[in-house]
Amino acid sequence: MDSRSKKIRHPTYDIGTRPFIVIWEVTRACDLACAHCRAAAMQRPDPAELSTAEALKLIDQVAAFGPPSPLFVLTGGDPLKRADLTDLVSYAAQRHLPVAFSPSVTPLLTPESIRRLRDAGLKAMSLSVDGACPEVHDSFRGFSGTFDRTMKIWETARNCDLKVQINTTVTRLNLSDLPGIAHAVKRLGALTWSVFFLVQLGRGTNLAQLTPAECEDVMHFLYDVGTVVPVKTTEGHHFKRVFTQRSILDRHGLSPDEFLTLGPTYRALRAALEPWPQGNSGGRRAPMDVNAGKGFVFISHTGDVAPSGFYPVAAGNIRSQALGELYRDSDLFRQLRDPARLGGRCGRCEYNSVCGGSRSRAFNVTGNGLEEDPLCAYQPGSFPFPQEASAMIASTAAA
Ligand code: SF4
């Protein structure tokens, strides 16, 4: 196989025994009112959220997975609404967990609070950038001035030597801003640009979803962006299929126009992206083979354990059951890890062992988390290099 071709990465251990990433919603309290908020966050903390003592026990359970420790992400609501946040970060760092957090850009997020958390052991943070200009971003976030503050915090985080992930939720409202955001990420630098494909949950129920064809176009655009910006998708698992197909075409020096359907959204995004460095597959970072319940676990502010933050079904609660047990042995998680259980096109698809589609979207649209992902346009078996695709999927690279 051509050494330049990139394979989907996968963890070096049995993904059924331990997660790659643990996301804990430390609180639902938040002072913002973002248009796409999964949690439909509220101003005051839920009295039922995990206490400090329960939170420390949770951290012990995450640490109990042992090395290599999962990435431990503290999300919200706004994590800074928890008075004990610094102590929790410090405790998790002492237990050798790589800790990241995803704050809301409110007056609580200051250079001082970032430095305090960095000194406590924080390694990374994510920031939401949903528009390339204040008008688009601030209308998403519900407050004017948020865009400018986000840009300043981005710089502060980098000056504090924190790794920064930029998150963008893509809807019809900000689709045309994607090239501008890509340029901002290239200019300002980030570990990853994570593009989230909407699951219509919480406040996001009212946002304009892309069509499957538009979604496909955005994924091809993201593949092109990947020459110089490390891109990942959230709830857009079929990017792994697009990545594999484009990588195979690159290897043969073939144009995607001849073998894949690239529509007007792709062409508009691509034109707006120029000038952009060209490159071959050698410079790209391949996506990771993780999905809801498969390398991924979400713990709610009250301790419910779910396959993702967008899959509102709990396998159990850490107040009464061990996290590791729920991840390894619950029927919900085991089913989601088994591609043979998938239905519709995802069930027939040759990419389902590395893609599998968004289980969260399938659940939210059909009520059955094993159904096909309605945002994927692919007809299984239609890509003309099936043997190469199978070989590449079978030989996924170790992360
Ligand atoms: S049909 Fe399902 S498994 Fe296949 S690429 Fe689309 S989302 Fe992924």
Residues whose N, C-alpha, C, O or C-beta is under 5 A from the ligand:
A	BS01	SF4	H238 R241 R345 C346 C349 Y351 N352 C355 G356 G357 D373 C376 Y378
